[in-house]
Structures are given as C-alpha cells and as structure tokens.
Amino acid sequence: MRTFLAIAVLSATGLFAQKNPNAGYWQQHVDYKMEVSMDVKTYKYTGTQQLKYVNNSPDTLRRVYYHLYNNAFQPGSEMDARLQAIADPDKRMVKSFKTADKTVNESRIAPLKPNEIGYLKINNFKQDGVAAKNEVAGTILEVQLAQPILPGQSTTFTLDFEGQVPLQIRRSGRNSEEGVALSMTQWYPKLAEYDFEGWHADPYIGREFHGVWGDFDVKITIDKNYTIGGSGYLQNKNEIGKGYEDEGVEVKIPKKAKTLTWHFVAPMVHDFAWGADNNYIHDKIDGPNNVELHFFYKNNPQYVEGWRKMQPKVAELLEFYDKNVGQYPYKQYSVVQGGDGGMEYAMCTLITGNRSYGSLVGVTAHEFAHSWFQHILASNESKHEWMDEGFTSYISDLAMLAVMPNPKKEQQTNPFADAYANYYYLVKSGKEQPLTTHADRFELNVAYGISAYSKGEMFLAQLGYLIGEDNLAKTLKRYYADYKFTHPTPNDIKRTAEKVSGAELDWYLTDWCQTTNTIDYGIKEVTEDGGKAKITLQRIGRMPMPIELMVVYDDNTQESFYIPLEMMRYTKSNPYPNSKRTVLKDWDWGHPTYSFTIDKAKTAVKVIVIDPSEIMADVNKDNNMYTK
C-alpha cells in the first residue's frame, strides 16, 4: 500500500520537480488538506480546509481569490443567464420544446428549487490564524488578506465550508440520468491561479479551468455502502474494502459503522475530483509501468460487458501515450461513470456509461489523453482552450487508429479529415473567431467547439506539414519533457518546434491562432514556354504557407516540387521519398503569384496537384488541381 509518506518522499526527490526551461519562469504552489462529510440523503456536505500557499512570484500579494464553482447552479447565475442568451445552448443544460413557429430552449438551472441548487458557503476564513475579510461575488470568493504575502513567503489559509450538490446539469451534480449518485467535480473552494499575467479569477459560465499546482490530502466520510473512485491514491484500503480485498490487505471495518472515511492523497496535481455511488462495480487491472487502472461503473447488466471489454484497451492507450508523448508520471488512473459526457480531472476521468464498446474506448481515449495535455502540461484552458482540447484530439485520434483499427479511416489521405471538415464548415459559416478568444467569449457553442477541438487539432497536424512528421513527433516529446508540471503557453509549443526543426514559425502561430486568415492557394495557369511547361500559382488567402506540389506526367511517372516559404527560413525533408523531388526558390508573402518551369512540355503534363496529402488547410480545393 502506498503511504502518504512514500508519496511525499517521491515528491521531494524530484519526480514532480518543476523544470520549465524559460528563463525567469515561476509558478505558485499549494498544499490542500481537507476533511469532508457527505450526507447522501440531503446531498449536503460540510468540510474544513487548510491550505498552505507559497508565493513564488516576484510580487507582493494583498488579496487572493477562490473559485466557488457550485454557485453557478443557481437561478440567475451567470451560467444561467448565458444559457438563456446564447443562440445554441449546450443541449445537456436546457430543456427544448417546439412552439408553432420555433424551438424554445429553457435553462435547466432557472427552475431549480432551493433543495436542488448548488452552493458553497464559506465560514471562519483565517490567514495564519487571523480573520481575513472576504466577500462572495457569484462563483468567486474575494479575500482581502490580513497580511500581505511577500515574494518567496508562504502563508496558511483555513476555512470551513458547507456545500450542496446540485441536480446533475453540467459535469458535476447528483443523480445523473444514468443514476450515478454523486459526480463531485469542482466541488471544493479552489484557489485561483496567479501567474505572470496576474490573477485568473474567471467566473464559472460553462467552459474550462485553470489551477495551481500542489499536493492534496483529502478525507471523505460517506455512507458505508458507497464506493468512491477519483483522484489520488487511497491510503486506507484496509479500512475500506470495496474492491481492494484481493490486494492482500486485512480489511478492518467495524460491523456497526454507518460511515466510512476514505483517505486520498494526490501529489503534484491542480485539481481533485471523485464520483460515488452505492452500486458501483470496481475493477482493477495493471497497466504498463506498474500503473493501476481502476474502473468504477454501475452494476447494470447493459454496462458490464462493454466496460470489462474496454479495460485492456485503456492499458493499450496508456502504452501509446507513454511512447508518443512521454511517460505517465503517476501510478494510478481511474475511469469513473458519472458526469454528463466526458471530462478530465487529475488522475481520473468521469464519463457517461451507457455507451457502445467503441464509444467507451473513444471517449476514454480522449479524456485519458488529457492527462498529458492539461493535467501534466497545464496550459490555461480558459485562454488557450485549443492547446488542451486540440492537442488531446490530435493524439487521441492517432491512438484510436492504433488500438481500434478502422479500415475506413485508414484509407483516408488525411487521418484528421473530420477535424478539417469541421473547420471548413466553420469558415464557410462566417462565424469563426480567432483562437485567442477567451473560451467564454465565443458567440456560439459550435464556434467554440470547432475552434478548440478541430482547429486546435489542425495546429499540430499542419505543423507536421510544415516541419515534417518526424520533427513533429520529436516536438511533442520535447514539449512534454520540458514543460511537464508547469503552465506552458502557445509560445512554448512554437519555440519547441523551432528548436527541434530549425524553422522560424512565429508567422504560423500568429496567423493560425491570432487571426481568422485562411489558406487558399490555386493553380492559376499552365502555359507553354519555349518547349517547357510554365506553372503559375497564386496565393488567394491571406495566410502564407510553403507549397508541396505533385506533377504526374503522361507516362504516369510523377515528380514533386517544394516551394519554401521565405519567412519560414526552412526546407522540409522530402515526404515523398519514392518520387523525384525538386526544391524551388522561396516564395515570399508579398508576391501573390509564383511561376516556375519544368523540363517537360505542357502536353506531357497530365495532372498537377497542390498538397496531395491534404494536410494544408486550403479552404478551396477546387483550384488546387490541374488536369490536361
């Protein structure tokens, strides 16, 4: 059995050491100790929290902020208001009905009764034993410190909290549609992040999260018939049982006990979540690198076969991510039935369980990949949602092809074709906003979803087009090695790719992420020039790219031509080793057309194709091909 002492030793010896390579980088640190008591009849819980906060910044802090996420689930909250204002609300969060002339979406938060809402109430807040003035503003607790925290100093905050678990509406809640009693996510007073940009005390409107790295020590007292799965390592298996009997521990549970206290520790994480139910099955298998893979799901005949069949696939997913990104640093991961779809948390995910076998593997592949792209590489999801959702989508799509072969997808020229199709749809709709848009500021949910997931995925896919697939693979591994357990920014993935490849990529980050400029290149004309074919290309879109061109001749031989982008200062290795390749003169951005000749007559040219891989996100492929 892993003990808290053993984990503390691992943490101290550098397993989770913060080693961001950026000069002057710093990040804050927290240590949580919480004791919580849950009443499963009223869905109310009380708790105490002791939080040690280390100010590693160069700034003197005179106030701090906490997230009180549960307060979003109240009539009149910002989340409720947004549901009523947005044109395409999340279908899970509204009740839809048709009138004579339209479909009406009614917020599921608005009609909640006092015993159905969520809340977190804070009492007895102290800093180093001295009361500190605090005020609740929606989902944020604003605290005026009793004493400023100087650079390099630490302080201890203590508080009592009382919460009520809302009806299941979004991610967290009670009594989900599948009958899961408790999905305890965003459930505790969580300190907001302070970094080089200042405080990130974003209200909870419905999007993503950002947290402070630290160690969690959590004790949860609950009805003895309930089983808990979630973040961290269970410290007292001998006092719990619940699926741990086969590990050789002597289970000691008082016969008359009405409750059990589950004790978890989670080293170097930035969140803590759990699910609980009185009808969970708990399975465990051993994965690569001695990682325990736990599965908690309802004891329902329609679930059991799929959930058990899925388990060895999760081990294969772990092996894939370890190999292609970097080794998973913890020794447990739990897949827990709960929530309202799928959502990643530290060392676990909550997913809905009533799925086909393929869907179970697919959603777990995505959420498990978030362990790397968010719960180890902890980018600010609210500001750079594409870095976690997009990168996760990229690697999980590749993982699914590896563990769940799909002949239809394997025949596609572009393995990320679905993401590209989504992006082209968004561009055509005229509703696209830059990837720099805050996650809560998208006009439409569909625009957010396609931007974060699809366009974010395409950032990496297209990076492979720019620097070569081998360099992209090296970039992901170096990015993980350099920035794990820190808060990387968009510039960090760009600089990593530059260091690996030698290419200049600032233009790519700028155009793809900070604008809605599109890529559109075309074959303007093919003419005869002194017995040679003269090919003239044109740049129609505002975003520049290097060009891969394939020419097929009448005898069915083919030749590739590569036109480097001048501002990229780079020549990519040949992605078509079976074809003769010619590297042409650079094309700068200012000139809208580019011409070159080939040593064949125009009549000998059968087909010309811009980017046969279709990885370059050209929004109009109608002008990408010439045929005789």
Rosetta blueprint (number, residue, H / E / L):
1 M L
2 R L
3 T L
4 F H
5 L H
6 A H
7 I H
8 A H
9 V H
10 L H
11 S H
12 A H
13 T L
14 G L
15 L L
16 F L
17 A L
18 Q L
19 K L
20 N L
21 P L
22 N L
23 A L
24 G L
25 Y L
26 W L
27 Q L
28 Q L
29 H E
30 V E
31 D E
32 Y E
33 K E
34 M E
35 E E
36 V E
37 S E
38 M E
39 D E
40 V L
41 K L
42 T L
43 Y L
44 K E
45 Y E
46 T E
47 G E
48 T E
49 Q E
50 Q E
51 L E
52 K E
53 Y E
54 V E
55 N L
56 N L
57 S L
58 P L
59 D L
60 T L
61 L E
62 R E
63 R E
64 V E
65 Y E
66 Y E
67 H E
68 L L
69 Y H
70 N H
71 N H
72 A H
73 F L
74 Q L
75 P L
76 G L
77 S L
78 E H
79 M H
80 D H
81 A H
82 R H
83 L H
84 Q H
85 A H
86 I L
87 A L
88 D L
89 P L
90 D L
91 K H
92 R H
93 M H
94 V E
95 K E
96 S E
97 F E
98 K E
99 T L
100 A L
101 D L
102 K L
103 T E
104 V E
105 N E
106 E E
107 S E
108 R L
109 I L
110 A L
111 P L
112 L L
113 K L
114 P L
115 N L
116 E L
117 I L
118 G L
119 Y E
120 L E
121 K E
122 I E
123 N E
124 N E
125 F E
126 K E
127 Q E
128 D L
129 G L
130 V E
131 A E
132 A L
133 K E
134 N E
135 E E
136 V E
137 A E
138 G L
139 T L
140 I E
141 L E
142 E E
143 V E
144 Q E
145 L E
146 A E
147 Q E
148 P E
149 I E
150 L L
151 P L
152 G L
153 Q L
154 S E
155 T E
156 T E
157 F E
158 T E
159 L E
160 D E
161 F E
162 E E
163 G E
164 Q E
165 V L
166 P L
167 L E
168 Q L
169 I L
170 R L
171 R L
172 S L
173 G E
174 R E
175 N L
176 S L
177 E L
178 E L
179 G L
180 V L
181 A L
182 L E
183 S E
184 M E
185 T L
186 Q L
187 W L
188 Y L
189 P L
190 K E
191 L E
192 A L
193 E E
194 Y E
195 D E
196 F L
197 E L
198 G E
199 W E
200 H E
201 A L
202 D L
203 P L
204 Y L
205 I L
206 G L
207 R L
208 E L
209 F L
210 H L
211 G L
212 V L
213 W L
214 G E
215 D E
216 F E
217 D E
218 V E
219 K E
220 I E
221 T E
222 I E
223 D E
224 K L
225 N L
226 Y L
227 T E
228 I E
229 G E
230 G E
231 S L
232 G L
233 Y E
234 L E
235 Q L
236 N L
237 K H
238 N H
239 E H
240 I L
241 G L
242 K L
243 G L
244 Y L
245 E H
246 D H
247 E H
248 G L
249 V L
250 E L
251 V L
252 K L
253 I L
254 P L
255 K L
256 K L
257 A L
258 K L
259 T E
260 L E
261 T E
262 W E
263 H E
264 F E
265 V E
266 A E
267 P E
268 M E
269 V E
270 H L
271 D L
272 F L
273 A L
274 W E
275 G E
276 A E
277 D E
278 N L
279 N L
280 Y E
281 I E
282 H E
283 D E
284 K E
285 I E
286 D E
287 G L
288 P H
289 N H
290 N H
291 V L
292 E E
293 L E
294 H E
295 F E
296 F E
297 Y E
298 K E
299 N L
300 N L
301 P H
302 Q H
303 Y H
304 V H
305 E H
306 G H
307 W H
308 R H
309 K H
310 M H
311 Q H
312 P H
313 K H
314 V H
315 A H
316 E H
317 L H
318 L H
319 E H
320 F H
321 Y H
322 D H
323 K H
324 N H
325 V L
326 G L
327 Q L
328 Y L
329 P L
330 Y L
331 K L
332 Q E
333 Y E
334 S E
335 V E
336 V E
337 Q E
338 G L
339 G L
340 D L
341 G L
342 G E
343 M E
344 E E
345 Y E
346 A L
347 M L
348 C E
349 T E
350 L E
351 I E
352 T L
353 G L
354 N L
355 R L
356 S L
357 Y H
358 G H
359 S H
360 L H
361 V H
362 G H
363 V H
364 T H
365 A H
366 H H
367 E H
368 F H
369 A H
370 H L
371 S L
372 W L
373 F L
374 Q L
375 H L
376 I L
377 L E
378 A L
379 S L
380 N L
381 E L
382 S L
383 K L
384 H L
385 E H
386 W H
387 M H
388 D H
389 E H
390 G H
391 F H
392 T H
393 S H
394 Y H
395 I H
396 S H
397 D H
398 L H
399 A H
400 M H
401 L H
402 A H
403 V H
404 M L
405 P L
406 N L
407 P H
408 K H
409 K H
410 E H
411 Q L
412 Q L
413 T L
414 N L
415 P L
416 F L
417 A H
418 D H
419 A H
420 Y H
421 A H
422 N H
423 Y H
424 Y H
425 Y H
426 L H
427 V H
428 K H
429 S H
430 G L
431 K L
432 E L
433 Q L
434 P L
435 L L
436 T L
437 T L
438 H L
439 A H
440 D H
441 R H
442 F L
443 E L
444 L L
445 N H
446 V H
447 A H
448 Y H
449 G H
450 I H
451 S H
452 A H
453 Y H
454 S H
455 K H
456 G H
457 E H
458 M H
459 F H
460 L H
461 A H
462 Q H
463 L H
464 G H
465 Y H
466 L H
467 I H
468 G L
469 E H
470 D H
471 N H
472 L H
473 A H
474 K H
475 T H
476 L H
477 K H
478 R H
479 Y H
480 Y H
481 A H
482 D H
483 Y H
484 K L
485 F L
486 T E
487 H L
488 P L
489 T L
490 P H
491 N H
492 D H
493 I H
494 K H
495 R H
496 T H
497 A H
498 E H
499 K H
500 V H
501 S H
502 G L
503 A L
504 E L
505 L L
506 D H
507 W H
508 Y H
509 L H
510 T H
511 D H
512 W H
513 C H
514 Q H
515 T L
516 T L
517 N L
518 T L
519 I E
520 D L
521 Y E
522 G E
523 I E
524 K E
525 E E
526 V E
527 T E
528 E E
529 D E
530 G L
531 G L
532 K E
533 A E
534 K E
535 I E
536 T E
537 L E
538 Q E
539 R E
540 I L
541 G L
542 R L
543 M L
544 P L
545 M L
546 P L
547 I E
548 E E
549 L E
550 M E
551 V E
552 V E
553 Y E
554 D L
555 D L
556 N L
557 T L
558 Q E
559 E E
560 S E
561 F E
562 Y E
563 I E
564 P L
565 L E
566 E H
567 M H
568 M H
569 R L
570 Y L
571 T L
572 K L
573 S L
574 N L
575 P L
576 Y L
577 P L
578 N L
579 S L
580 K E
581 R E
582 T E
583 V E
584 L L
585 K L
586 D L
587 W E
588 D L
589 W L
590 G L
591 H L
592 P L
593 T E
594 Y E
595 S E
596 F E
597 T E
598 I E
599 D L
600 K L
601 A L
602 K H
603 T H
604 A H
605 V E
606 K E
607 V E
608 I E
609 V E
610 I E
611 D L
612 P L
613 S L
614 E L
615 I L
616 M L
617 A L
618 D E
619 V L
620 N L
621 K H
622 D H
623 N H
624 N L
625 M E
626 Y E
627 T E
628 K L
